[in-house]
Amino acid sequence: MLERPITNFSLFSGAGGLDIGLERAGFQTRVCVENDRYCRDTLGNNRDRFSDPQLEVLGDITKIGPSDLLELSGVKQGEVDLVSGGPPCQAFSTAGHRESINDPRGRLFLEFVRIVEQVRPRFFLMENVRGLKSAALKHRPLNNRGEHHPPLSEEEELGSLLRLGILPAFEGIGYQVVWGVLNALEYGAAQDRARLFIIGSIDDELPGDGEGIDDLVRPTHSRNNRPGMAKARVLGQVIADLEDDPGECMKYSPNRAEVFKKIPEGKNWRYIRDSGLFSQQELEEFMGGAYSSTGGRVGFWRRLSYDKWSPTLTTSPVQKATGLCHPRQTRPLSVNEYARIQGFPDDWEFSGPIANRYRQIGNAVPVELGRAVGSALIDLIAKTPSRHMSFSGQAS
């Protein structure tokens, strides 16, 4: 193991889920950058839980230069091991032309690239939603597609956002890049939550190129009892002990609560439909416009099960299409249960109104997933010295 601290600059830090995981892997987070004031307060509340007691928590990334990060963190250029974070990328896929990069959200992605380019860390780690894998750089409405319309351009094809926008941005500043989708369930979390990860190396020391992140971050848990892997964790292992004291949670309306009382553990709207307990008119009222829509609709009127892992946590447990009712009590999951499922320590202090605390936790990277990715990078860092890093204070 290296005798020096293995440093991380955290950008778009949120409530700190990814950073906790990286810290558990062996990184020392020197600075967090987060514009949301409640998230920033959360990070400040928990400053003494990071390995660096002098951790700096900063705000608007557009007003921060690399020299600011280096000076405040006490790290010199050429000594940063990792820049990590999850910059918003929605602008690339929602605007109708490549100039969408000028959308404020697109500029935030460029801010991440800017910091990486100027700090020159040995590695960068960027995470985002799984949908980024198939997003198009230029969107064409569905009613403008088909045999009576021109074929899709390269920018309108699925996956062009990554292929033409994001990956070339990192490769253009000198980084070898691997990427892929990782599911937190396969790394010890009791949650079926897939995220896209992009990892870059300035030393070309990653195994392969392109969509090959599985060669770097090996799964440790299996939902299908694969030999040599631990069994995927389930909800009861994580939150059952909180039943008597779950902490603060949102509430259902009286009418909604009455319906949930009749739904058994692990069931959803299909039980309402098939049980014969409700009239056709009631069914249509319960489901609203979704009653006649297609698809599984498994999130509607969903009561979770202790014997299954959690579905992906959203930013609120009371959304109709992604319901997260407690397995045995007629209430949504509590803030503390949300935090447990995402892997936060029980003493992690979240700031802000209850809706904002749910949102902070729901947007976070599961701690176990962050730890798995961080451990893979730590192994590479410990294995060989960097060709581009010098601890005399200069990048080679």
C-alpha positions as CSV (number, residue, x, y, z in Angstrom):
1,M,0.0,0.0,0.0
2,L,1.2,3.5,-0.7
3,E,2.5,5.5,2.2
4,R,1.0,8.8,0.9
5,P,-2.7,9.7,0.8
6,I,-4.5,8.7,-2.4
7,T,-6.4,11.9,-3.3
8,N,-9.8,12.5,-4.7
9,F,-11.4,15.8,-5.9
10,S,-15.2,15.3,-5.8
11,L,-17.3,17.3,-8.2
12,F,-21.1,17.4,-8.3
13,S,-20.8,15.6,-4.9
14,G,-24.5,15.5,-4.0
15,A,-25.1,14.1,-0.5
16,G,-21.8,12.2,-0.6
17,G,-22.7,8.6,-1.5
18,L,-20.0,8.2,-4.1
19,D,-17.4,9.9,-1.8
20,I,-18.2,7.6,1.2
21,G,-17.7,4.6,-1.1
22,L,-14.4,6.0,-2.4
23,E,-13.2,6.8,1.1
24,R,-14.0,3.2,2.2
25,A,-11.9,2.0,-0.7
26,G,-8.9,4.0,0.4
27,F,-9.2,7.5,-1.2
28,Q,-8.9,10.7,0.7
29,T,-11.4,13.3,-0.5
30,R,-9.7,16.7,-0.3
31,V,-12.5,18.9,-1.8
32,C,-16.2,18.6,-2.6
33,V,-17.9,20.8,-5.1
34,E,-21.7,21.0,-5.0
35,N,-24.0,23.8,-6.0
36,D,-27.2,22.7,-4.2
37,R,-27.2,24.4,-0.9
38,Y,-28.9,21.5,1.0
39,C,-26.5,19.0,-0.3
40,R,-23.7,21.4,0.6
41,D,-25.0,21.7,4.1
42,T,-25.2,17.9,4.3
43,L,-21.6,17.6,3.3
44,G,-20.6,20.3,5.8
45,N,-22.6,18.5,8.6
46,N,-20.5,15.4,8.0
47,R,-17.1,16.9,7.4
48,D,-15.6,15.2,10.4
49,R,-16.6,11.8,9.0
50,F,-14.3,12.2,6.0
51,S,-10.6,11.1,6.3
52,D,-9.4,14.6,5.7
53,P,-10.5,16.8,8.6
54,Q,-9.7,19.9,6.5
55,L,-12.1,18.9,3.7
56,E,-13.2,21.9,1.7
57,V,-16.8,22.2,0.6
58,L,-17.3,24.6,-2.3
59,G,-20.3,25.8,-4.4
60,D,-20.8,26.9,-8.0
61,I,-18.3,25.0,-10.2
62,T,-18.4,27.6,-12.9
63,K,-16.8,30.0,-10.5
64,I,-14.0,27.7,-9.4
65,G,-10.7,27.3,-11.1
66,P,-8.3,24.3,-10.9
67,S,-5.8,26.5,-9.0
68,D,-8.5,27.1,-6.4
69,L,-9.0,23.4,-5.9
70,L,-5.3,22.7,-5.7
71,E,-4.5,25.6,-3.3
72,L,-7.5,24.9,-1.0
73,S,-6.8,21.1,-0.8
74,G,-3.0,21.5,-0.4
75,V,-2.3,19.2,-3.4
76,K,0.0,20.2,-6.2
77,Q,-0.6,19.7,-9.9
78,G,0.5,16.3,-10.8
79,E,-0.4,14.8,-7.4
80,V,-4.1,14.3,-7.8
81,D,-5.1,10.6,-8.2
82,L,-8.7,11.0,-9.0
83,V,-11.4,13.5,-10.1
84,S,-14.8,12.0,-9.6
85,G,-18.4,13.1,-10.0
86,G,-21.7,12.9,-11.8
87,P,-22.2,16.0,-14.0
88,P,-25.6,16.5,-15.6
89,C,-25.7,15.5,-19.2
90,Q,-29.4,16.0,-20.1
91,A,-28.8,18.9,-22.4
92,F,-27.1,16.7,-25.0
93,S,-30.1,14.6,-25.5
94,T,-33.0,17.0,-25.0
95,A,-32.0,19.9,-27.2
96,G,-32.3,19.5,-31.0
97,H,-28.8,20.3,-32.2
98,R,-25.2,19.8,-31.3
99,E,-25.2,23.4,-29.9
100,S,-27.1,21.9,-27.0
101,I,-23.7,21.9,-25.4
102,N,-24.4,25.6,-24.8
103,D,-27.4,24.7,-22.6
104,P,-26.5,25.4,-19.0
105,R,-26.7,21.7,-18.2
106,G,-24.4,20.9,-21.1
107,R,-21.9,23.4,-19.8
108,L,-21.8,21.6,-16.5
109,F,-20.5,18.5,-18.2
110,L,-17.9,20.7,-19.9
111,E,-16.9,22.1,-16.5
112,F,-16.1,18.5,-15.4
113,V,-14.0,18.1,-18.5
114,R,-12.3,21.4,-17.9
115,I,-11.3,20.5,-14.3
116,V,-10.0,17.1,-15.5
117,E,-8.0,18.6,-18.3
118,Q,-6.4,21.2,-16.1
119,V,-5.8,19.2,-12.9
120,R,-4.6,16.2,-14.9
121,P,-5.5,13.5,-12.4
122,R,-4.2,10.0,-12.9
123,F,-7.8,8.8,-13.2
124,F,-11.2,10.4,-13.6
125,L,-14.5,8.7,-12.7
126,M,-17.8,10.0,-14.1
127,E,-21.2,8.4,-13.3
128,N,-24.7,9.0,-14.6
129,V,-28.0,7.4,-15.4
130,R,-28.1,4.2,-17.4
131,G,-30.2,5.9,-20.1
132,L,-27.2,7.9,-21.1
133,K,-25.9,4.7,-22.9
134,S,-28.7,4.8,-25.5
135,A,-29.3,8.6,-25.6
136,A,-29.0,10.4,-28.9
137,L,-27.0,13.6,-29.4
138,K,-29.8,15.0,-31.5
139,H,-33.4,14.1,-30.7
140,R,-36.0,13.5,-33.5
141,P,-39.7,13.2,-32.4
142,L,-41.2,9.8,-33.0
143,N,-43.9,11.3,-35.3
144,N,-41.0,12.4,-37.6
145,R,-39.6,9.0,-38.0
146,G,-40.4,6.0,-40.2
147,E,-40.7,5.1,-43.9
148,H,-42.2,8.5,-44.9
149,H,-39.3,10.4,-43.3
150,P,-35.6,10.8,-44.0
151,P,-33.4,8.2,-42.2
152,L,-31.9,9.1,-38.9
153,S,-28.6,11.0,-39.1
154,E,-25.6,9.8,-37.2
155,E,-26.3,12.3,-34.5
156,E,-29.9,11.0,-34.1
157,E,-29.0,7.4,-33.7
158,L,-29.2,5.6,-30.3
159,G,-25.9,5.9,-28.4
160,S,-24.6,8.9,-30.3
161,L,-24.5,11.1,-27.2
162,L,-21.7,8.9,-25.8
163,R,-20.1,8.0,-29.1
164,L,-20.0,11.5,-30.6
165,G,-20.2,13.8,-27.6
166,I,-19.0,12.5,-24.2
167,L,-16.3,9.9,-25.0
168,P,-14.5,12.1,-27.6
169,A,-14.4,14.9,-25.1
170,F,-12.3,12.9,-22.7
171,E,-10.2,11.2,-25.4
172,G,-9.5,14.6,-26.8
173,I,-7.7,15.7,-23.6
174,G,-5.5,12.6,-23.5
175,Y,-7.4,9.9,-21.5
176,Q,-7.9,6.3,-22.3
177,V,-11.5,5.6,-21.5
178,V,-13.5,2.5,-20.5
179,W,-17.2,2.6,-19.7
180,G,-20.2,0.5,-19.0
181,V,-23.3,-0.1,-16.8
182,L,-22.8,-1.4,-13.3
183,N,-25.6,-2.6,-11.0
184,A,-25.4,-1.9,-7.3
185,L,-27.1,-5.2,-6.5
186,E,-24.0,-7.0,-7.8
187,Y,-21.7,-5.2,-5.4
188,G,-23.5,-5.7,-2.1
189,A,-26.3,-3.2,-2.1
190,A,-29.9,-4.5,-1.5
191,Q,-31.1,-2.4,-4.5
192,D,-31.5,-3.1,-8.2
193,R,-29.9,0.1,-9.3
194,A,-27.9,0.4,-12.6
195,R,-25.7,3.4,-13.3
196,L,-23.4,4.2,-16.2
197,F,-19.7,4.7,-15.2
198,I,-17.0,6.2,-17.4
199,I,-13.4,5.8,-16.2
200,G,-10.4,7.5,-17.7
201,S,-6.7,6.9,-17.3
202,I,-3.9,9.3,-18.3
203,D,-1.4,6.4,-18.3
204,D,-3.4,4.0,-20.5
205,E,-3.4,1.5,-17.7
206,L,-7.0,0.4,-17.9
207,P,-7.9,-3.1,-19.2
208,G,-9.0,-2.6,-22.8
209,D,-11.0,0.3,-24.3
210,G,-14.6,1.1,-24.9
211,E,-17.4,-0.8,-23.2
212,G,-15.3,-3.0,-21.0
213,I,-15.7,-1.8,-17.4
214,D,-16.7,-5.3,-16.2
215,D,-13.1,-6.3,-16.8
216,L,-12.0,-3.7,-14.2
217,V,-14.8,-3.8,-11.6
218,R,-15.8,-7.5,-11.1
219,P,-19.2,-8.3,-9.5
220,T,-19.2,-9.8,-6.0
221,H,-22.9,-10.7,-5.6
222,S,-25.3,-12.6,-7.7
223,R,-29.1,-12.6,-7.9
224,N,-28.9,-16.1,-9.5
225,N,-26.6,-17.9,-7.0
226,R,-23.6,-17.9,-9.4
227,P,-20.8,-20.0,-8.0
228,G,-18.0,-18.0,-6.3
229,M,-20.3,-15.1,-5.6
230,A,-22.2,-14.0,-2.5
231,K,-26.0,-14.1,-2.7
232,A,-27.6,-10.7,-3.5
233,R,-28.8,-9.0,-0.4
234,V,-32.5,-8.4,0.3
235,L,-34.5,-5.6,1.9
236,G,-35.1,-7.5,5.2
237,Q,-31.3,-7.7,5.8
238,V,-31.0,-3.9,5.6
239,I,-34.1,-2.2,7.1
240,A,-36.1,-4.8,9.1
241,D,-34.5,-3.6,12.4
242,L,-35.9,-0.1,11.8
243,E,-39.6,-1.1,12.0
244,D,-40.0,0.0,15.6
245,D,-38.2,3.3,15.1
246,P,-38.2,4.2,11.3
247,G,-37.7,7.9,11.8
248,E,-39.4,10.6,9.7
249,C,-41.4,9.7,6.6
250,M,-43.9,11.1,4.2
251,K,-47.5,10.1,4.6
252,Y,-50.2,8.7,2.4
253,S,-53.6,10.3,2.1
254,P,-56.3,8.5,4.1
255,N,-57.9,7.1,0.9
256,R,-54.5,5.8,-0.4
257,A,-53.6,4.3,2.9
258,E,-56.9,2.3,3.0
259,V,-56.0,0.7,-0.4
260,F,-52.5,-0.1,0.7
261,K,-53.8,-1.8,3.8
262,K,-55.4,-4.4,1.5
263,I,-52.2,-5.1,-0.5
264,P,-50.0,-7.9,0.8
265,E,-46.3,-7.8,1.0
266,G,-44.6,-8.0,-2.4
267,K,-47.7,-7.3,-4.4
268,N,-48.8,-4.3,-6.6
269,W,-51.7,-3.0,-8.7
270,R,-52.2,-6.4,-10.2
271,Y,-53.4,-7.8,-6.9
272,I,-55.9,-4.9,-6.8
273,R,-57.0,-5.9,-10.3
274,D,-57.2,-9.7,-9.6
275,S,-58.4,-9.8,-6.0
276,G,-62.0,-9.0,-6.7
277,L,-62.0,-6.6,-3.7
278,F,-62.6,-3.6,-5.9
279,S,-65.1,-2.6,-8.6
280,Q,-64.1,-1.7,-12.1
281,Q,-64.8,1.9,-11.4
282,E,-62.6,1.8,-8.3
283,L,-59.8,0.2,-10.3
284,E,-60.0,3.0,-13.0
285,E,-59.9,5.6,-10.2
286,F,-56.9,4.0,-8.5
287,M,-54.9,3.8,-11.7
288,G,-56.0,7.0,-13.5
289,G,-54.7,7.3,-17.0
290,A,-52.3,4.4,-16.5
291,Y,-55.3,2.0,-16.3
292,S,-55.5,1.7,-20.1
293,S,-51.8,2.1,-20.8
294,T,-49.5,-0.7,-21.8
295,G,-46.5,-2.1,-20.0
296,G,-46.1,-3.9,-16.7
297,R,-46.8,-0.9,-14.5
298,V,-45.3,-2.9,-11.6
299,G,-44.5,0.3,-9.7
300,F,-48.1,1.3,-9.2
301,W,-49.5,0.5,-5.8
302,R,-46.4,-1.4,-5.0
303,R,-45.7,-2.8,-1.5
304,L,-42.1,-4.0,-1.1
305,S,-41.0,-7.3,0.2
306,Y,-38.4,-8.1,2.9
307,D,-37.5,-11.2,0.8
308,K,-36.6,-9.2,-2.3
309,W,-34.1,-6.5,-2.9
310,S,-35.4,-2.9,-3.4
311,P,-36.2,-1.5,-6.8
312,T,-34.3,1.6,-7.8
313,L,-35.0,4.3,-5.2
314,T,-36.4,7.5,-6.8
315,T,-36.3,11.0,-5.5
316,S,-39.6,10.5,-3.7
317,P,-41.2,7.3,-2.2
318,V,-44.8,8.5,-3.0
319,Q,-44.7,8.8,-6.7
320,K,-47.6,6.9,-8.2
321,A,-45.7,5.0,-10.9
322,T,-42.7,4.1,-8.7
323,G,-44.4,3.4,-5.4
324,L,-42.2,2.4,-2.4
325,C,-44.6,1.3,0.3
326,H,-43.0,-0.4,3.4
327,P,-43.3,-4.2,3.3
328,R,-45.4,-4.5,6.4
329,Q,-46.4,-1.1,7.6
330,T,-48.8,1.1,5.7
331,R,-46.5,4.0,5.0
332,P,-43.8,5.0,2.5
333,L,-40.2,4.1,3.2
334,S,-38.7,6.5,5.8
335,V,-35.8,8.8,5.2
336,N,-33.7,6.5,7.4
337,E,-34.7,3.5,5.4
338,Y,-33.9,5.3,2.2
339,A,-30.4,6.0,3.5
340,R,-29.9,2.4,4.7
341,I,-30.8,1.1,1.3
342,Q,-28.3,3.5,-0.4
343,G,-25.6,2.4,2.1
344,F,-25.2,5.7,4.0
345,P,-24.0,5.4,7.7
346,D,-26.8,5.7,10.2
347,D,-25.2,8.8,11.7
348,W,-25.0,10.6,8.3
349,E,-26.8,13.9,8.9
350,F,-29.0,15.1,5.9
351,S,-29.9,18.8,5.7
352,G,-33.1,20.4,4.5
353,P,-36.9,19.8,4.3
354,I,-38.0,16.1,4.2
355,A,-38.7,16.2,0.5
356,N,-35.2,17.5,-0.2
357,R,-33.7,14.8,2.0
358,Y,-35.4,12.1,0.0
359,R,-34.2,13.7,-3.2
360,Q,-30.6,13.9,-1.9
361,I,-30.6,10.2,-1.0
362,G,-32.5,9.1,-4.1
363,N,-30.0,10.9,-6.4
364,A,-27.0,9.4,-4.7
365,V,-24.6,6.7,-5.9
366,P,-25.0,3.6,-3.6
367,V,-22.1,3.5,-1.2
368,E,-21.3,-0.1,-2.0
369,L,-21.1,0.6,-5.7
370,G,-18.7,3.5,-5.1
371,R,-16.6,1.4,-2.9
372,A,-16.3,-1.4,-5.6
373,V,-15.2,1.1,-8.3
374,G,-12.9,2.8,-5.9
375,S,-11.2,-0.4,-4.8
376,A,-10.5,-1.3,-8.5
377,L,-8.8,2.0,-9.0
378,I,-6.9,1.7,-5.7
379,D,-5.5,-1.6,-6.9
380,L,-4.2,0.0,-10.1
381,I,-2.7,2.9,-8.2
382,A,-0.9,0.6,-5.8
383,K,0.3,-1.7,-8.5
384,T,2.5,0.7,-10.6
385,P,3.7,4.3,-10.3
386,S,2.2,6.8,-12.7
387,R,4.2,7.9,-15.7
388,H,2.6,11.3,-15.6
389,M,2.5,12.0,-11.9
390,S,5.4,13.4,-9.8
391,F,5.3,14.2,-6.1
392,S,7.9,16.9,-6.4
393,G,4.9,19.0,-7.5
394,Q,5.0,18.9,-11.3
395,A,3.2,16.7,-13.8
396,S,5.7,15.0,-16.0
